[in-house]
């Protein structure tokens, strides 16, 4: 934009930027969900996909249904965040620190993280938006918080559980308590393109940190599917 003089007119110069080439997306947890959504809604932008825990596009109506007691036990913290006590715990610095550590131990029971490593990560918990984002995420997933109306068209599209057509490698870590049984069978029909599935043995939820070589190998292999 340019301005002519202190109170002059403003002219807008727009330039169409070239479309970037498709890229490979890889993630776990919220990163898997984000990558899955992009691959489902904009497959032309995705060359290949690596998704830890498979198909993680949230269906809010399905989330309202009951789960097995074991599944509920594994996701105890998600339900806790939907209570007022859970919100207060996330907003309190001391409680938040211990709560995040407990969740980490729950989902990655075999990952021995030393105090120094955890404390480096814990600096992220001090982001002023951290607690609000975490609480809204888990409440929205259960239909207990409103979404952004400007994204309603995307929400409607995702509610249909769209298939992912791009080449995909999924990883179900063996020791993650939230891993669905069946070696990926629960979501296999959501991936219709070239596909590979792996189960890293002895590994918990945080695959990129706990098994970086296996994660990197999946990225390399997905690029060749």
C-alpha positions in Angstrom: 0.0 0.0 0.0 1.2 3.5 -0.7 0.0 6.9 0.7 0.2 10.2 -1.2 0.9 12.9 1.4 -0.1 13.1 5.0 -3.8 12.8 4.2 -3.5 11.5 0.7 -5.2 8.6 -1.0 -4.1 5.0 -0.3 -3.5 2.8 -3.3 -3.5 -1.0 -2.8 -1.1 -3.0 -4.9 -1.9 -6.7 -4.8 0.3 -9.4 -6.2 -0.7 -13.0 -6.6 1.9 -15.1 -4.9 2.8 -18.4 -6.5 1.2 -21.5 -4.9 3.8 -23.3 -2.9 4.4 -27.0 -3.9 2.7 -29.7 -1.8 4.5 -30.4 1.4 4.9 -33.5 3.7 3.2 -33.0 7.1 4.1 -35.0 10.2 2.8 -34.7 13.7 1.6 -36.2 16.9 -1.3 -35.3 19.2 -2.6 -31.8 18.4 -0.1 -31.8 15.5 -1.6 -35.0 14.1 -5.0 -33.6 14.3 -4.0 -30.4 12.5 -2.1 -32.3 9.8 -5.1 -34.7 9.3 -7.4 -31.8 8.9 -5.3 -30.1 6.3 -4.8 -33.4 4.4 -8.6 -34.0 4.4 -9.7 -30.5 3.4 -6.8 -29.4 1.2 -5.2 -32.6 -0.2 -3.7 -30.7 -3.1 -1.4 -29.0 -0.6 -0.1 -32.2 1.0 2.4 -34.4 -0.6 2.3 -37.1 2.2 1.3 -37.4 5.8 2.7 -39.0 9.0 0.1 -39.2 11.7 0.9 -40.6 15.2 -2.3 -42.2 16.6 -3.9 -42.3 13.1 -7.1 -40.5 12.2 -7.6 -37.8 14.9 -10.2 -35.5 13.2 -12.6 -34.9 16.0 -16.3 -35.7 15.6 -18.0 -33.7 18.4 -21.2 -35.7 18.3 -19.3 -39.0 18.6 -17.3 -37.5 21.5 -20.6 -37.1 23.4 -21.2 -40.9 23.5 -20.1 -43.1 26.3 -16.7 -44.9 26.2 -15.4 -48.1 27.9 -14.3 -47.6 31.5 -10.7 -48.2 30.5 -10.8 -45.6 27.8 -12.3 -43.1 30.2 -9.6 -43.9 32.7 -6.9 -43.2 30.1 -8.4 -39.8 29.3 -9.2 -38.7 32.9 -7.4 -35.4 32.4 -9.6 -34.4 29.5 -12.7 -34.8 31.6 -11.0 -33.0 34.5 -10.4 -30.0 32.3 -14.2 -29.8 31.7 -14.8 -29.0 35.4 -14.3 -25.7 37.2 -11.7 -27.4 39.4 -9.7 -28.4 36.3 -9.8 -24.9 34.9 -8.5 -23.5 38.2 -5.7 -26.0 38.3 -4.5 -25.0 34.8 -4.6 -21.4 35.8 -2.5 -21.9 39.0 1.2 -22.0 38.2 2.1 -24.7 40.8 -0.9 -26.9 40.1 -0.4 -26.6 36.3 3.2 -27.6 36.6 2.4 -30.8 38.6 -0.7 -31.6 36.5 1.2 -31.4 33.2 3.9 -33.6 34.6 1.4 -36.2 35.8 -0.3 -36.2 32.4 3.1 -36.8 30.8 3.8 -39.7 33.1 0.3 -41.2 32.4 0.6 -41.1 28.6 4.3 -42.1 28.3 4.9 -44.5 31.2 8.2 -45.8 29.9 9.8 -42.4 29.1 12.3 -41.5 31.8 12.4 -37.7 31.6 14.9 -36.1 33.9 14.0 -33.0 35.8 16.1 -30.6 33.7 14.5 -31.7 30.5 11.0 -31.4 31.9 11.8 -27.9 33.3 13.0 -26.7 29.9 9.7 -27.9 28.4 7.7 -26.4 31.3 8.7 -22.8 30.3 6.0 -23.2 27.6 3.3 -23.5 30.4 4.0 -19.9 31.3 2.6 -18.6 28.0 -0.3 -16.3 29.1 -2.7 -18.0 26.7 -1.6 -21.6 27.6 -4.3 -22.4 30.2 -7.2 -20.8 28.2 -6.2 -22.6 25.0 -5.9 -26.0 26.7 -9.2 -25.7 28.5 -11.1 -24.5 25.5 -9.7 -27.3 23.3 -10.9 -30.1 25.6 -14.2 -28.5 26.2 -14.8 -27.8 22.6 -14.0 -31.4 21.7 -16.8 -32.6 24.0 -19.3 -30.0 22.7 -19.1 -28.0 26.0 -17.7 -24.9 24.5 -18.6 -22.9 21.4 -16.3 -22.8 18.3 -15.6 -19.9 16.0 -18.7 -19.3 13.8 -16.4 -18.2 10.9 -15.1 -21.7 10.8 -18.6 -23.4 10.7 -18.2 -24.6 7.1 -15.0 -26.4 8.1 -16.7 -27.9 11.2 -19.5 -29.2 9.0 -17.1 -30.8 6.5 -15.1 -32.4 9.3 -18.2 -33.8 11.0 -18.7 -36.1 8.0 -15.3 -37.8 8.8 -13.8 -37.1 5.4 -11.4 -39.7 4.1 -7.7 -38.8 3.6 -6.5 -39.6 0.1 -2.8 -38.6 0.3 0.0 -41.1 1.0 0.0 -41.7 4.7 2.0 -43.5 7.4 0.3 -43.9 10.8 2.0 -44.9 14.0 0.2 -46.3 17.1 2.7 -46.3 20.0 2.4 -49.6 22.0 2.5 -48.0 25.5 0.2 -45.1 24.9 -2.9 -45.8 27.0 -5.1 -43.9 24.5 -4.0 -46.1 21.6 -7.1 -47.9 20.2 -6.9 -51.7 20.0 -6.7 -53.4 16.7 -3.4 -52.2 15.2 -5.0 -49.3 13.4 -8.1 -51.1 12.3 -10.4 -48.6 14.0 -9.5 -45.9 11.5 -8.1 -47.8 8.5 -11.0 -47.0 6.3 -10.3 -43.2 6.6 -7.1 -43.5 4.6 -7.8 -44.4 1.0 -4.4 -43.6 -0.6 -1.1 -45.4 -0.4 -0.7 -46.4 3.3 1.6 -47.9 5.9 1.0 -48.6 9.6 3.5 -49.1 12.3 3.4 -49.9 16.1 6.6 -48.7 17.8 7.2 -51.2 20.6 7.7 -50.1 24.1 6.9 -46.4 23.2 4.4 -44.1 24.8 2.5 -41.1 23.5 5.4 -38.7 22.6 6.7 -40.6 19.6 8.9 -37.9 18.1 10.7 -37.5 21.5 10.7 -41.1 22.6 11.5 -42.7 19.3 13.0 -40.0 17.1 14.6 -42.5 14.7 11.4 -44.4 14.1 9.5 -41.1 13.6 12.1 -39.8 11.1 12.0 -43.2 9.3 8.3 -42.9 8.9 8.7 -39.4 7.4 11.3 -40.7 4.9 9.2 -43.7 4.0 5.9 -41.8 3.7 7.6 -39.5 1.2 8.2 -42.6 -1.0 4.8 -44.2 -0.7 
